C-alpha cells in the first residue's frame, strides 16, 4: 500500500469517527433513555409483583384470622373488616361473608352480598354465576317461583358454567308447581346430557323414581 493510500485510509477513518461522535452527541440521549426505560420498567415490574404478593399474603392472613372465629356473627363481623385490593379477592371475601351471614341467620344480608358479586362485571363469569346460583337457593322460600324460574333459566343457557345445576333446580320448581310431567321430561333429558356427571345423573334418577317414573337407560354419546 502506498503512502497516499495509507493517508486516505487514515483520513477516511477519522471522518468516520467524527461522524460517529457527532451522532452520539446528537442522538446518544436516545440510547440512554432506552436503557433507563428498560431498567426502570423491569424494576417497576418486580415492584408490582412484590406488592401483589404482599397484598395477597396480607389478604390470606386476614381471612384466616377472621375464619378462626367459631361464632358465625363474630366471623361475619371480622370478614366485613377485611379489605381486598382486587376484584377477585373482594369476591372471595364476599362469598365467605355470605356464608357466615347465612349461618348467623342473616339471610337478606347474605343475599345482598351474593347479588353484589353477581353484578360485578369485571369478575369472571363463573364467579358471577356461582353468586347468582347461591343467592337463588337462599331465596327458595321468599322469592316467587316465577322469578326464580326466570333467573335459573338464564343460568341454564347453553354454554353457561352452571347450566346442569340450574336445570336441576328448574326441575324442582316444576315439581313444586305440580307439573310432574315437565319435571320428569327435564330430569330424563338431564340424565342423557353428555356433560352431566355421575352425581347429577344419580340425583336425577332418584328424583324420577320419587316422582313415580322410571329412569330411561343412558344412551351412549357418539364421539
C-alpha positions in Angstrom: 0.0 0.0 0.0 1.4 3.4 -1.0 1.7 6.3 1.5 -1.1 8.1 -0.4 -3.5 5.2 0.1 -2.5 4.9 3.8 -3.1 8.6 4.3 -6.5 8.4 2.6 -7.5 5.5 4.8 -6.5 7.4 7.9 -8.5 10.4 6.8 -11.5 8.3 6.0 -11.3 6.6 9.4 -11.0 10.0 11.1 -14.1 11.2 9.2 -16.0 8.2 10.3 -15.0 8.7 13.9 -16.0 12.4 13.7 -19.4 11.4 12.3 -19.9 8.7 14.9 -19.1 11.2 17.7 -21.4 13.7 16.2 -24.2 11.1 16.0 -23.5 10.1 19.6 -23.7 13.8 20.7 -26.9 14.3 18.8 -28.7 11.0 19.5 -26.8 9.4 22.4 -29.5 10.5 24.8 -31.9 8.2 23.0 -29.9 5.2 23.9 -29.6 6.4 27.4 -33.3 6.9 27.6 -34.0 3.4 26.3 -31.7 1.9 28.9 -33.4 3.9 31.6 -36.8 2.8 30.4 -35.8 -0.8 30.2 -34.2 -0.9 33.6 -37.0 1.2 35.1 -39.6 -1.0 33.6 -38.0 -4.1 34.9 -37.7 -2.6 38.3 -41.3 -1.4 38.3 -42.5 -4.9 37.2 -40.6 -6.5 40.0 -42.0 -4.0 42.5 -45.5 -4.6 41.2 -45.0 -8.4 41.6 -43.7 -8.0 45.1 -46.6 -5.7 46.0 -49.2 -8.1 44.6 -47.6 -11.0 46.5 -47.5 -8.9 49.7 -51.2 -7.9 49.3 -52.2 -11.5 48.6 -50.4 -12.7 51.7 -52.0 -9.9 53.8 -55.4 -10.8 52.5 -54.9 -14.5 53.2 -53.7 -13.8 56.7 -56.7 -11.5 57.4 -59.1 -14.2 56.0 -57.6 -16.9 58.1 -57.8 -14.7 61.2 -61.5 -13.9 60.5 -62.4 -17.5 59.8 -60.8 -18.6 63.1 -63.9 -17.2 64.9 -66.3 -20.0 65.8 -69.3 -17.8 66.2 -70.8 -17.0 62.8 -71.8 -13.5 63.8 -68.3 -12.7 65.0 -66.8 -14.3 61.9 -69.1 -12.2 59.7 -68.0 -9.0 61.6 -64.4 -9.9 61.2 -64.8 -10.6 57.4 -66.6 -7.3 56.9 -63.4 -5.6 58.2 -61.2 -7.4 55.6 -60.3 -5.2 52.6 -59.1 -6.7 49.3 -57.2 -4.9 46.6 -58.5 -6.9 43.7 -62.0 -7.7 42.3 -61.2 -11.5 42.7 -60.1 -11.0 46.3 -63.1 -9.0 47.1 -65.3 -11.7 45.6 -63.7 -14.4 47.8 -64.3 -12.3 50.9 -67.9 -11.8 49.7 -68.5 -15.5 49.4 -67.1 -16.2 52.8 -69.0 -13.4 54.3 -72.3 -14.5 52.8 -71.7 -18.0 54.2 -71.1 -16.6 57.7 -74.2 -14.4 57.4 -76.2 -17.4 56.4 -75.0 -19.4 59.4 -75.9 -16.4 61.6 -79.4 -16.3 60.2 -79.0 -13.0 58.3 -80.3 -14.3 55.0 -81.2 -11.0 53.5 -77.7 -9.6 54.1 -76.2 -12.8 52.7 -78.3 -12.5 49.6 -77.3 -8.8 49.2 -73.6 -9.8 49.3 -74.1 -12.5 46.7 -76.1 -10.3 44.4 -73.3 -7.7 44.6 -70.8 -10.3 43.4 -73.2 -11.4 40.6 -73.4 -7.8 39.4 -69.7 -7.2 39.4 -68.9 -7.1 35.7 -65.2 -7.3 35.9 -65.3 -10.7 37.5 -65.0 -14.0 35.5 -68.4 -15.4 34.5 -68.0 -18.5 36.8 -67.8 -16.2 39.9 -70.9 -14.3 39.0 -72.8 -17.5 38.1 -72.0 -19.1 41.4 -73.1 -16.0 43.3 -76.4 -15.9 41.4 -77.0 -19.6 42.0 -76.3 -19.4 45.7 -78.4 -16.3 46.0 -81.4 -18.1 44.4 -81.0 -21.1 46.7 -81.1 -18.8 49.7 -84.4 -17.3 48.4 -86.2 -20.5 47.8 -88.8 -19.7 50.3 -89.1 -15.9 49.7 -88.7 -15.3 46.0 -91.7 -16.1 43.8 -91.3 -19.3 41.8 -91.8 -17.4 38.5 -88.9 -15.0 39.4 -86.6 -17.9 40.4 -87.5 -19.8 37.2 -86.6 -16.8 35.1 -83.2 -16.5 36.7 -82.4 -20.2 36.7 -83.3 -20.3 33.0 -80.7 -17.6 32.4 -78.2 -19.7 34.3 -79.2 -22.8 32.3 -78.5 -21.1 28.9 -76.3 -23.0 26.5 -72.6 -22.7 27.4 -73.3 -21.3 30.9 -70.9 -22.7 33.6 -73.7 -23.9 35.9 -76.2 -25.0 33.2 -76.8 -28.5 34.5 -77.2 -27.4 38.2 -79.7 -24.8 37.0 -81.6 -27.4 35.0 -81.8 -29.5 38.2 -83.3 -26.6 40.1 -85.8 -25.9 37.3 -87.0 -29.5 37.6 -87.5 -28.9 41.4 -89.5 -25.8 40.6 -91.7 -27.9 38.2 -92.3 -30.3 41.0 -93.2 -27.5 43.4 -95.7 -26.1 40.9 -97.3 -29.5 40.4 -96.1 -30.0 36.8 -94.7 -33.5 37.4 -94.5 -34.4 33.7 -92.4 -31.3 32.9 -90.1 -32.2 35.8 -89.8 -35.8 34.5 -89.0 -34.7 31.0 -86.4 -32.3 32.2 -84.8 -34.9 34.5 -84.7 -37.5 31.8 -83.0 -35.0 29.4 -80.6 -34.1 32.2 -79.6 -37.8 32.6 -78.9 -38.0 28.9 -76.9 -34.8 28.7 -73.3 -35.5 27.5 -71.9 -33.1 30.0 -73.7 -34.5 33.0 -71.6 -36.2 35.6 -72.4 -39.3 37.5 -73.6 -37.4 40.6 -76.1 -35.3 38.7 -77.4 -38.3 36.8 -77.8 -40.2 40.0 -79.8 -37.4 41.7 -81.9 -37.0 38.6 -82.6 -40.8 38.6 -83.5 -40.8 42.2 -86.0 -37.9 41.8 -87.5 -39.6 38.7 -88.2 -42.6 40.8 -89.6 -40.5 43.7 -92.0 -38.9 41.2 -93.2 -42.3 40.1 -91.2 -42.6 36.9 -88.6 -44.9 35.5 -85.2 -43.6 34.5 -84.5 -44.1 30.8 -81.3 -46.1 30.0 -78.5 -43.7 29.4 -77.7 -43.6 25.7 -74.0 -43.7 24.8 -73.0 -40.4 23.2 -71.4 -40.5 19.8 -67.9 -39.1 20.0 
